[in-house]
């Protein structure tokens, strides 16, 4: 059983119930295996897209939701908004490959309790969950007790390095745009990111809507002219 020191000062022994939401089966499998080696954690549900994450969380009422930011059907931040309005007691820890200071601020404002980078999951997962369960936050690879001070630092970082205009594209959608500029087919993109071709088509549909283009060529030209991608010299 996990020993969790609550913000009330009490220490209790209980099994921590977790839902894992990520569109990659390999990631979900890996996270579940890690949690099996952490005493007192139990994965009670899984979700492969944002809508399923909402349904599973509301129905199962876990202690913690591990939520990928870049989910099909509904992005992680939007799924989190819906969950926080209907299941505010669930502690949400975001999983992401990359995140900007501005996105961290937005996530915390919505209600996230932690952000864990996927390349640090093996080292940080258990500690981050215990930090969140104890009433603290997990930001930048460390436990944070003073959220206001952390937000101040993040806002300074965001001001020092303002985000380039991305037209609302998610990090995954920007990766897809990069592939389109490089001449990749849907099959190539699906293989590169270990997703289905249907998921690639959904990404492209969202990208076309956000950028106002209607063909792959128009998208490539738009991306280059608006500096959405890195062009090798």
C-alpha positions in Angstrom: 0.0 0.0 0.0 1.2 3.5 -0.7 1.7 5.8 2.3 0.5 9.2 1.4 0.8 12.2 3.7 -2.2 14.4 3.0 -2.2 18.2 3.3 -4.2 17.8 6.5 -1.1 16.3 8.1 -2.7 12.8 8.4 -0.8 9.8 7.0 -3.0 7.0 5.6 -2.4 3.7 3.8 -4.5 3.2 0.7 -4.4 2.0 -2.8 -4.1 4.9 -5.3 -6.5 4.3 -8.3 -5.2 5.6 -11.6 -6.5 6.0 -15.1 -3.9 6.2 -17.9 -5.0 8.1 -21.0 -2.6 8.1 -24.1 -3.3 7.3 -27.7 -0.2 5.1 -28.0 -0.8 1.6 -26.7 3.0 1.2 -26.1 3.0 4.2 -23.8 0.0 2.9 -21.8 1.6 -0.5 -21.5 4.9 1.1 -20.3 3.3 3.3 -17.8 1.2 0.4 -16.4 4.3 -1.7 -16.0 6.1 1.1 -14.1 3.2 1.5 -11.8 3.1 -2.2 -11.1 6.6 -1.8 -9.6 5.4 1.1 -7.4 3.9 -0.1 -4.2 0.2 0.9 -3.7 -0.7 2.1 -7.2 -3.4 0.4 -9.3 -4.4 1.2 -12.9 -8.2 0.9 -13.0 -8.8 2.2 -16.5 -7.3 3.2 -19.8 -8.3 5.6 -22.6 -7.0 6.0 -26.1 -8.5 9.5 -26.9 -9.7 12.6 -25.2 -13.4 11.7 -25.2 -12.7 8.3 -23.7 -10.5 9.9 -21.1 -13.5 12.0 -20.0 -15.8 9.1 -19.9 -13.4 6.8 -18.0 -12.5 9.4 -15.4 -16.1 10.4 -14.7 -17.3 6.8 -14.4 -14.3 5.4 -12.4 -13.5 8.5 -10.3 -9.8 7.6 -9.9 -7.5 9.4 -7.6 -5.2 10.4 -10.4 -5.6 10.7 -14.2 -2.4 10.5 -16.2 -3.4 12.4 -19.4 -1.5 12.8 -22.6 -1.6 16.4 -24.0 -1.8 15.3 -27.6 -4.9 13.1 -27.8 -7.1 12.3 -30.8 -10.7 13.5 -30.9 -10.1 16.0 -28.1 -6.7 17.4 -27.0 -5.6 16.9 -23.5 -6.1 20.4 -22.3 -9.7 20.5 -23.6 -10.4 17.1 -22.0 -9.0 18.4 -18.8 -11.4 21.4 -18.9 -14.4 19.0 -19.2 -13.1 16.7 -16.5 -12.4 19.5 -14.0 -15.9 20.8 -14.3 -17.5 17.4 -13.6 -14.9 15.6 -11.5 -12.9 18.3 -9.7 -11.4 16.0 -7.1 -9.4 14.0 -9.6 -5.8 15.0 -9.6 -4.6 15.3 -13.2 -0.9 14.8 -14.2 -0.2 15.6 -17.8 2.2 13.5 -19.9 3.9 15.2 -22.8 6.8 15.0 -25.1 7.3 18.8 -25.2 5.7 21.8 -23.5 6.3 25.6 -23.5 6.2 27.7 -20.3 2.9 29.3 -21.6 1.3 25.9 -22.0 2.4 24.9 -18.5 0.8 28.1 -17.2 -2.5 27.3 -19.1 -2.5 23.7 -17.8 -2.0 24.8 -14.2 -4.7 27.4 -14.6 -7.2 24.8 -15.8 -6.3 22.5 -12.9 -3.3 20.3 -13.6 -1.4 19.2 -10.6 1.7 18.0 -12.5 3.5 17.9 -15.8 5.8 14.9 -16.6 7.9 14.8 -19.8 7.7 11.4 -21.5 11.4 11.1 -21.7 11.6 11.5 -17.9 8.7 9.1 -17.0 10.9 6.3 -15.9 12.8 8.5 -13.5 10.0 10.8 -12.3 6.7 9.0 -12.4 6.5 7.6 -8.9 7.9 10.7 -7.2 5.7 13.0 -9.2 2.6 11.0 -8.2 3.6 11.1 -4.5 4.2 14.8 -4.7 0.7 15.4 -6.2 -1.0 13.1 -3.7 0.6 14.9 -0.8 -0.9 18.2 -2.0 2.1 19.6 -3.8 2.7 20.1 -7.6 5.2 18.6 -10.0 6.6 21.1 -12.5 9.9 21.1 -14.3 11.0 17.7 -13.0 10.7 18.7 -9.4 8.2 18.9 -6.5 6.7 22.4 -6.1 5.0 23.5 -2.9 4.7 27.2 -3.7 2.6 27.4 -6.8 2.5 31.2 -6.9 6.3 31.4 -6.9 6.5 28.7 -9.7 3.9 30.6 -11.8 5.9 33.8 -11.4 9.0 32.1 -12.7 7.1 30.5 -15.6 5.6 33.9 -16.6 9.0 35.4 -16.6 10.2 32.5 -18.9 7.2 33.0 -21.2 7.9 36.7 -21.4 11.6 36.2 -22.1 10.9 33.7 -24.9 7.5 34.6 -26.5 5.9 31.8 -28.5 5.9 32.1 -32.3 2.5 32.1 -33.9 1.3 28.5 -34.4 -2.3 29.2 -35.4 -3.6 26.9 -32.6 -1.7 23.9 -33.9 -0.8 21.3 -31.3 2.8 20.0 -31.0 1.8 16.8 -32.8 0.0 18.7 -35.6 3.1 20.8 -36.1 5.1 17.5 -36.4 2.6 16.4 -39.1 3.0 19.7 -40.9 6.8 19.2 -40.9 6.3 15.8 -42.5 4.0 17.2 -45.2 6.6 19.8 -46.1 9.1 17.0 -46.3 6.8 15.2 -48.8 5.7 12.3 -46.5 2.6 10.3 -47.3 -0.1 9.5 -44.7 1.3 6.0 -44.5 4.8 7.5 -43.8 3.5 9.8 -41.1 1.5 7.0 -39.5 4.6 4.7 -39.4 6.8 7.5 -38.0 4.6 8.3 -35.1 3.1 4.8 -34.6 -0.4 5.9 -35.2 -3.1 4.8 -37.6 -3.7 6.4 -41.0 -7.1 7.4 -39.8 -5.5 9.4 -37.0 -3.2 11.1 -39.5 -6.3 12.1 -41.6 -7.9 13.5 -38.4 -4.8 15.6 -37.7 -4.7 16.9 -41.3 -8.4 17.8 -41.2 -7.8 19.8 -38.0 -4.7 21.4 -39.5 -6.6 22.4 -42.6 -9.4 24.0 -40.5 -6.9 25.9 -38.3 -4.8 27.2 -41.2 -7.6 27.8 -43.7 -6.0 25.7 -46.5 -7.5 22.8 -48.4 -4.6 20.9 -50.0 -1.3 19.4 -49.0 0.5 21.8 -51.3 -1.2 24.8 -49.9 -0.4 23.6 -46.4 3.3 23.2 -47.3 3.5 26.7 -48.8 1.6 28.1 -45.8 3.9 26.4 -43.4 7.0 27.6 -45.1 5.8 31.2 -45.5 4.7 31.4 -41.9 7.8 29.7 -40.6 5.9 26.8 -38.9 8.6 24.4 -39.8 12.4 24.1 -39.9 13.7 24.1 -43.4 17.2 22.6 -43.8 19.6 24.8 -45.7 
